[in-house]
Amino acid sequence: MRITIVLLVMLFFTGIKAQTTKTIVHNSLTRQYIEYVPSTYTGTESLPLIICLHGLGDNMTNFSSIGMHLLGETENFITLYPQAQNSSIGTLWNAGVSYMGMTLNATVQDVGFINLLIDTTSSLYNIDPSRIYICGFSMGGFMAQRLACESSYRIAAIASVAGTRATSLVCSPTNPVPVCHFHGTADQTIPYSANPYGIDTDTLIKYWVNFNECDINPTSENLPDVVADNITVEHFTYTNNGNGVTTELYKATGADHQWLYTPVNDMNYTVAIWEFFNKHQLQPASINQSVIQKKTNSSPNPASEYINIESIEKEKGIVKIVDLRGNIISSYTKEANVKTIPTSKLKPGIYNIRFTPLDTKKETTVTKFVKQ
């Protein structure tokens, strides 16, 4: 899942103010990332933040060849390329993906790591909190999808290339999430259909169309086929006409597990991703989530020793208490006929309680509460 690209069309971009390799400690692990700040940055204007996630076996330096930071110089946004942790099969994100029945890098809390990067970068620079974006390739695409599911309260939009969503991952966003997905029909690593590592492309798009309450009938366009690369691209756009949220698919017929770029191909994924991000800002909580919040009927809130959630009393299921950085603080199986969730050991702050019934036909609910 490595990616090697030279963006010849972008070589004229120069003058980036700072390319810095930084380290940060999260969950007792020292993590690395590359930070790019445009040369025009003064701190007086709030800028978008784009975080780019590499694929399995790749690294942050190599993946920077997609050139997102080069666009950041002219379009005025800050770019981060984080480094995934090593594993027995190479560097990879804990995106919830399983192999031979085992979740890959299951002990690494990458959702929390990415959220810490957002917090840290926001403390150092004037970041627009409504314009924080995630993109990723292959396993990085899977990770971008996980972040859309679990950190939608702060991520304005995501783009995934040749990586969908882990089959076992419970997706319960709190906000609408504009999603743009790119996939080649001849992908032999993460197949367009019959994906052994996650849901297939059409299922992914259908999920986000439904969750974002987009029109199920897309507009479509065939991109001009001017390069003899044996690849043609069709662009589908599903739109929620109420809030402007879109779910989009670039279907690259004939493309393998690759990142398209000009002039070698008819389109440049990097440019298309920025154009997609640039038309979206963070959305308020969705209608779906409002319904879930009403059904939870929790008290006392703020909580001290415990919180009662009436709506989950009858069901047996998995309770996860998650902080606002995405860290899972506790996880356990709740028995039926129990509505009380202990909170006495939590530090003061804001948390989400995710309850997933063992009955898979029932929906996951999310309850936000304050611990005193």
ABEGO torsion letter per residue (X at the ends): XBBBBBBAAAAABBGBABBBBBBBBBGGBBBBBBBBBBAABAGABBBBBBBBBBBBGBBAAAAAAAGAAAAAAAAGBBBBBBBBBBBAAEBBBBAGBBBGGBBBGAABBAAAAAAAAAAAAAAABBBBAABBBBBBBEAAAAAAAAAAAAAAAABABBBBBGBBBBAABBBBBABBBBBBBBBBAABAABBABGBAABBBAAAAAAAAAAAAGBBABBBBBBBBBABBAGBBBBBBBBBBAAAGBBBBBBBBBGBBBBBBBOAABABBAAAAAAAAAAABBBBBBBAAAAAAAAAAGBOBOBBAABBBBAAAAABBBBBBBBBAAGBBABBBBBBBGBABBBAAABBBEBBBBBBBBABAABBBBBBBBBBX
